[in-house]
């Protein structure tokens, strides 16, 4: 009886590569955040496969979607649904599994868990309860779009989905207008045209951008141009299809005169401490904070304050 049970468990805790069964090693009790492919099922790591096969509990956004991946690699682990609609009920059950000394793996439908999905709630609960949270890195749509766009990647800001309503969308874009970083947004195909128009108005028509569509899939497309050019193109395209990531390059640096800098510093120093004023001035002007801090000290000393 024990030998049969052990054999069945070993079969369940394995994955298949090129028709060869690979046993999965036991996992320590922890919450594992496992990245899964965003399109091409070949974009999965060996560590991810071993984790999916070896976890005591496998939680996923949609069991039907995850089952396709599991079947591809011969993983018999049965997925358990955890999504925004049942998180209040399913989350405590997963924490209870950790309390019982079991390993829990969490996957989203595609990409890295916790990126624009409710998984962060479970991670926070696990951390608060004192359990380890272990990321299993892999596919990520924002990073795939960023490196494929050809836009600067030394500093970038991922902002998820923009609001659906135009005014809220423009207000949100305005919050990022001066950010010295490449911006990354998720967008639905039926809103991409309106979003590009709003982005061209708020961020500037000459800002370079890239619409990344169907990443890693058969009809993968990177359409590059200025925001104005891309907006004009998508006003003419009907029935845009596929999942979209919009990448927008950072604003071009502008020359700020010494007098303008002093005016900004003087204005900010009236309502903020010196250090905070220098930090805010650096954000507004793009100039080094250290130099701005020193300049503000000189101004205050010269004014007798």
C-alpha positions as CSV (number, residue, x, y, z in Angstrom):
1,X,0.0,0.0,0.0
2,X,2.7,2.4,1.0
3,X,4.9,1.5,-2.0
4,X,1.9,2.0,-4.4
5,X,1.1,5.4,-2.8
6,X,4.8,6.4,-3.0
7,X,4.8,5.4,-6.7
8,X,1.7,7.3,-7.5
9,X,3.0,10.4,-5.7
10,X,6.2,10.2,-7.6
11,X,4.3,10.0,-10.9
12,X,2.2,13.0,-9.9
13,X,5.2,15.0,-8.9
14,X,6.9,15.0,-12.2
15,X,6.9,16.8,-15.5
16,X,7.6,15.7,-19.1
17,X,10.3,17.0,-21.4
18,X,10.5,15.5,-24.9
19,X,8.6,12.4,-23.7
20,X,11.0,11.9,-20.8
21,X,9.5,12.1,-17.2
22,X,11.5,14.3,-14.9
23,X,10.9,13.9,-11.2
24,X,10.2,17.0,-9.2
25,X,12.1,17.4,-5.9
26,X,10.1,18.1,-2.7
27,X,9.5,21.8,-2.0
28,X,9.9,23.5,1.4
29,X,6.7,25.0,2.8
30,X,6.4,28.5,1.2
31,X,4.4,30.5,-1.2
32,X,5.9,30.2,-4.7
33,X,5.1,32.9,-7.2
34,X,5.6,31.2,-10.6
35,X,5.9,33.1,-13.9
36,X,4.2,31.3,-16.8
37,X,4.4,31.9,-20.6
38,X,2.6,35.0,-22.0
39,X,1.9,33.3,-25.3
40,X,4.4,30.8,-26.5
41,X,4.2,27.8,-24.1
42,X,7.9,27.1,-24.7
43,X,8.7,30.2,-22.6
44,X,8.8,28.3,-19.3
45,X,11.7,27.6,-17.1
46,X,12.8,24.2,-15.7
47,X,12.5,25.6,-12.2
48,X,8.9,26.7,-12.9
49,X,8.0,23.2,-14.2
50,X,9.5,21.5,-11.2
51,X,7.7,23.9,-8.9
52,X,4.3,23.4,-10.6
53,X,4.8,19.6,-10.5
54,X,6.1,19.5,-6.9
55,X,3.8,21.9,-5.1
56,X,1.4,20.5,-2.6
57,X,-1.2,23.1,-3.6
58,X,-1.3,24.8,-7.0
59,X,-3.4,28.0,-7.2
60,X,-4.2,29.7,-10.4
61,X,-6.3,32.5,-11.9
62,X,-8.3,30.2,-14.3
63,X,-8.0,26.4,-14.0
64,X,-8.9,25.9,-17.7
65,X,-6.0,28.2,-18.9
66,X,-3.5,26.6,-16.5
67,X,-4.6,23.1,-17.4
68,X,-3.4,23.7,-21.0
69,X,0.1,24.5,-19.7
70,X,0.1,21.5,-17.3
71,X,-1.0,19.1,-20.0
72,X,1.7,20.4,-22.4
73,X,4.3,19.3,-19.9
74,X,2.6,16.2,-18.4
75,X,2.0,17.7,-15.0
76,X,-0.8,16.0,-13.1
77,X,-1.1,18.5,-10.2
78,X,-4.7,19.6,-9.9
79,X,-5.0,23.4,-10.0
80,X,-7.1,25.3,-7.4
81,X,-8.9,28.6,-8.5
82,X,-7.7,31.8,-6.9
83,X,-8.8,35.1,-8.5
84,X,-10.3,38.5,-7.7
85,X,-13.8,37.1,-7.4
86,X,-13.0,34.4,-4.8
87,X,-9.9,35.9,-3.1
88,X,-11.7,36.5,0.2
89,X,-12.7,32.8,0.5
90,X,-9.8,31.1,-1.3
91,X,-7.0,33.3,0.2
92,X,-7.5,32.0,3.8
93,X,-7.6,28.4,2.6
94,X,-4.2,28.9,1.0
95,X,-2.8,30.4,4.1
96,X,-4.2,27.5,6.1
97,X,-2.3,25.2,3.7
98,X,0.9,27.1,4.6
99,X,0.1,26.7,8.3
100,X,-0.2,23.0,7.8
101,X,3.4,22.9,6.4
102,X,2.4,22.6,2.8
103,X,4.0,24.3,-0.3
104,X,1.7,26.6,-2.3
105,X,2.4,27.6,-5.9
106,X,0.6,30.6,-7.4
107,X,0.3,31.3,-11.1
108,X,-1.7,33.8,-13.2
109,X,-3.1,33.1,-16.6
110,X,0.1,34.5,-18.2
111,X,3.2,36.2,-17.1
112,X,4.4,37.0,-13.6
113,X,2.0,36.7,-10.7
114,X,1.2,39.9,-8.8
115,X,1.6,42.1,-11.9
116,X,-1.9,43.6,-12.5
117,X,-3.6,40.7,-10.7
118,X,-4.9,40.1,-7.1
119,X,-2.0,37.8,-6.2
120,X,-0.4,40.6,-4.2
121,X,-3.1,40.2,-1.5
122,X,-2.1,36.6,-1.0
123,X,1.6,37.5,-0.9
124,X,0.9,40.2,1.7
125,X,-1.1,37.8,3.8
126,X,1.6,35.2,3.7
127,X,4.3,37.7,4.6
128,X,2.3,39.1,7.5
129,X,1.8,35.5,8.8
130,X,5.6,34.9,8.7
131,X,5.8,32.6,5.7
132,X,8.4,32.7,3.0
133,X,7.4,34.1,-0.4
134,X,9.7,32.8,-3.2
135,X,9.5,34.3,-6.7
136,X,10.2,31.9,-9.6
137,X,11.2,34.4,-12.4
138,X,10.2,34.0,-16.0
139,X,8.1,35.6,-18.7
140,X,6.8,39.1,-18.2
141,X,4.9,41.2,-20.8
142,X,6.1,44.6,-19.6
143,X,9.7,43.5,-19.8
144,X,9.3,41.8,-23.2
145,X,7.6,44.9,-24.6
146,X,10.3,47.2,-23.1
147,X,13.3,45.3,-24.6
148,X,11.5,44.8,-27.9
149,X,10.4,48.4,-28.3
150,X,13.9,49.8,-28.7
151,X,13.2,52.6,-26.3
152,X,15.5,53.6,-23.4
153,X,15.4,51.0,-20.6
154,X,17.8,52.4,-18.0
155,X,14.8,53.8,-16.1
156,X,11.2,52.7,-16.7
157,X,7.8,52.9,-15.0
158,X,5.1,50.3,-15.3
159,X,1.7,51.8,-14.7
160,X,-0.7,48.9,-15.5
161,X,-4.0,49.7,-17.2
162,X,-5.1,53.3,-17.8
163,X,-8.7,54.4,-16.8
164,X,-11.4,53.7,-19.4
165,X,-12.9,57.2,-19.3
166,X,-11.2,59.9,-21.3
167,X,-10.8,62.5,-18.6
168,X,-9.6,60.1,-16.0
169,X,-7.2,58.6,-18.6
170,X,-5.8,62.1,-19.4
171,X,-5.4,63.0,-15.8
172,X,-3.5,59.8,-15.1
173,X,-1.2,60.4,-18.1
174,X,-0.6,63.9,-16.8
175,X,0.8,62.4,-13.6
176,X,3.5,60.7,-15.6
177,X,4.2,63.5,-18.2
178,X,7.4,64.7,-16.5
179,X,8.7,61.3,-15.3
180,X,12.2,60.8,-16.5
181,X,11.6,57.2,-17.5
182,X,10.1,55.1,-20.3
183,X,6.4,54.5,-19.5
184,X,4.8,51.1,-19.9
185,X,1.0,50.5,-20.0
186,X,-1.4,47.6,-20.6
187,X,-4.2,48.5,-22.9
188,X,-7.2,46.7,-24.5
189,X,-7.4,46.5,-28.3
190,X,-10.7,48.5,-28.5
191,X,-9.2,51.4,-26.5
192,X,-5.7,51.7,-28.0
193,X,-6.8,54.3,-30.6
194,X,-8.3,56.6,-28.0
195,X,-5.4,56.1,-25.6
196,X,-2.9,57.1,-28.2
197,X,-4.8,60.2,-29.0
198,X,-4.9,61.2,-25.3
199,X,-1.2,60.3,-24.9
200,X,-0.3,62.5,-27.9
201,X,-2.2,65.4,-26.4
202,X,-0.9,65.1,-22.9
203,X,2.6,63.7,-23.3
204,X,3.3,65.4,-26.6
205,X,2.9,64.3,-30.2
206,X,6.6,63.9,-30.8
207,X,7.2,61.4,-28.0
208,X,8.5,58.1,-29.4
209,X,6.4,55.1,-28.6
210,X,5.8,51.5,-29.5
211,X,2.6,49.4,-29.6
212,X,3.5,45.9,-28.8
213,X,0.8,43.4,-29.8
214,X,0.4,39.6,-29.3
215,X,3.8,39.3,-27.6
216,X,5.5,35.9,-28.2
217,X,2.5,34.7,-30.2
218,X,2.2,33.8,-33.9
219,X,1.2,37.4,-35.0
220,X,3.6,39.3,-32.7
221,X,3.9,42.9,-33.8
222,X,6.0,45.9,-32.7
223,X,4.7,49.1,-34.3
224,X,7.0,52.0,-33.7
225,X,6.7,55.7,-34.3
226,X,5.8,59.0,-32.5
227,X,2.6,59.1,-30.5
228,X,1.0,61.3,-33.3
229,X,2.0,58.8,-36.0
230,X,0.7,55.8,-34.0
231,X,-2.6,57.6,-33.1
232,X,-3.2,58.4,-36.8
233,X,-2.5,54.8,-37.7
234,X,-4.9,53.3,-35.2
235,X,-7.7,55.7,-36.1
236,X,-7.8,54.0,-39.5
237,X,-7.6,50.4,-38.2
238,X,-10.8,48.6,-37.5
239,X,-11.1,45.6,-35.2
240,X,-7.7,45.7,-33.5
241,X,-7.1,42.3,-31.9
242,X,-4.8,40.8,-29.3
243,X,-3.3,41.8,-26.0
244,X,-1.4,45.1,-26.2
245,X,1.4,46.7,-24.2
246,X,2.0,50.4,-25.0
247,X,5.6,51.7,-24.4
248,X,6.3,55.5,-24.4
249,X,9.7,56.9,-24.4
250,X,10.8,59.5,-21.8
251,X,10.5,63.2,-22.3
252,X,13.4,65.0,-24.0
253,X,15.5,67.0,-21.4
254,X,15.0,70.7,-21.6
255,X,17.5,73.4,-20.8
256,X,16.6,75.4,-17.7
257,X,18.1,78.8,-17.1
258,X,19.8,79.6,-13.8
259,X,17.2,82.2,-13.0
260,X,14.4,79.7,-13.6
261,X,16.0,77.2,-11.3
262,X,16.4,79.8,-8.6
263,X,12.7,80.7,-9.0
264,X,11.7,77.1,-8.6
265,X,13.9,76.6,-5.5
266,X,12.6,79.9,-3.9
267,X,9.0,78.9,-4.5
268,X,9.4,75.4,-3.1
269,X,11.4,76.5,-0.1
270,X,8.5,78.7,1.1
271,X,6.5,75.6,1.9
272,X,9.0,72.8,2.3
273,X,12.1,72.0,4.3
274,X,15.4,72.4,2.4
275,X,16.0,68.8,1.7
276,X,12.5,68.1,0.5
277,X,12.5,71.3,-1.7
278,X,15.7,70.1,-3.4
279,X,14.2,66.7,-4.1
280,X,11.1,68.2,-5.6
281,X,13.1,70.6,-7.7
282,X,15.2,67.7,-9.0
283,X,12.0,66.0,-10.1
284,X,10.7,69.1,-11.8
285,X,13.9,70.2,-13.5
286,X,15.8,66.9,-14.1
287,X,18.9,68.5,-12.4
288,X,21.0,66.7,-9.8
289,X,19.4,66.9,-6.3
290,X,22.8,67.4,-4.6
291,X,23.6,70.5,-6.7
292,X,20.1,71.9,-6.2
293,X,20.4,71.3,-2.4
294,X,23.7,73.2,-2.3
295,X,22.3,76.0,-4.4
296,X,19.3,76.4,-2.1
297,X,21.7,76.6,0.9
298,X,23.6,79.3,-0.9
299,X,20.4,81.2,-1.6
300,X,19.2,81.0,2.0
301,X,22.6,82.1,3.3
302,X,22.7,85.1,0.9
303,X,19.2,86.1,1.9
304,X,20.2,86.0,5.6
305,X,17.9,83.1,6.5
